[in-house]
Amino acid sequence: MLLIRGHAGGTALTGTLYERGEEPPSFRGAPDEGAPYVWVCDAFYEVESGGQVQTLDGREIRVAFESPTARGFETRERAIESAKEHLRTQFARVGVPESEVEIELLREEPEPETSLEGSV
């Protein structure tokens, strides 16, 4: 599992790339089970009223969230490029230039197994 995070305006948005052999979440609108790489991330846009208040570049804005975006890909490279594009687009939707979005890739490490050795 690879976490792909976009940073801009003092905040961040993180999505998850499920890689070959990993089990992506299943929900209505999720991609075909046969896709070896699946990208899942929130999508949002700015609204005048309602929504959730977020601070971006020191100003408060209101955002509404859409259903999570889930897309399947045949190659890891295409999945990562699409994920980066998605993150830049989300920030652009709230007024942050795409060129100001910094992207980082983080490997999600499996949780360590609990060992009962030495316990009574």
N, C-alpha and C positions, 0 to 999 in steps of 0.2 A: 504494500500500500504506500502510495506516495501522496503527501500533502503538498498542495501547490498554493502558495499564499501571495496575494498582491497587497503591497503597502502603498498608501498615498494619503496625503491630507491628515496625517496623525492617526489613521485607523487602518484596519486590515480586513481582508476577506479571504477565507481559506476554503478550498474545495478538496475533494478526495479523488485520486485516480486509483481505481482498483485494477491491479495488473493480472496478467495471465495466471490462472490457477487460484485466484482469490475469489471469494463469493461477494459480489456486489449486492447492495440492498435491493429488494424487490418491492415495487409499488406501482400503482397505475401510472403509465407513461414512461416506465423504465425501459431501457433498450433491450433488444433481443438478448436472451441468455447466451447466445453463441458468440457475442462480441468478446474478444480476448482482453480488451481494455475498456473500462467504463469510467467516465468522468461524471461526478455528481457535485453540484454547487448551487448555492442560492442565487437568485436573480432579484434585483430590486430597482426602484426608480424613485425619483423625488416627487412628492405630492405637496399641495398647498395646505391641506388640513388632514387630520387623522394620521394614520401611519405611526411610525415609531421615531422618536427624536434621536438624532445622531449628531455628534460634533465632528465637523470636517473642516480642517484648516482654521480652527478657532471660531467657526460659525455654526449655529444650530440649524439643521435642516430636518425635514420630515421625509421618511422613506417608507414605501410600501413594498412588501416582499411578494414575489410571485412563487408559484410552485417550484421546487428545486429543479434545476436543469440536469438531465441525465442523458448522456450520449455515449454510444458505443463506437469503438474504433478498431481497425484491423492492426494498426501499428502503434507502438509506444511513442514514437516521434510525433506522429500526427495527433495523438491524444494530448501530448504535452503542449504542442503548438496551439491546439484548439483551446486548451485550458487557459493558457496565457492570454489568448485573444478574448476569451470570455471575461476574465478578470479585468482586463483593460477596458472592455466595453461597459462593465458595471460601474466603474469609476467615472467613465465619460458620461454616463447617464445622469450623474449628480454633479457635473461640471468640472471634473478633474481631467486635464489633458492626458491622453494615453501615454505620452512621453514621460510623464511624471510618476507613473506606476512602476514600482520596483517589484520584481517577481523573485520568489525564492522557492526552491524545491526541498522538501524535508522528508526523509525516509521515516515512516511510522514504524517504530520498533515494536515487535511483539512484547507483551507484558511477560516479565520473568515468571517462570513456574515456581510455585511455592513448594519448598522442600520441607518435609517433616523429619529429616534426619536429625538425630541428637535430641529430639523432644521426648518428653516422658509422657 
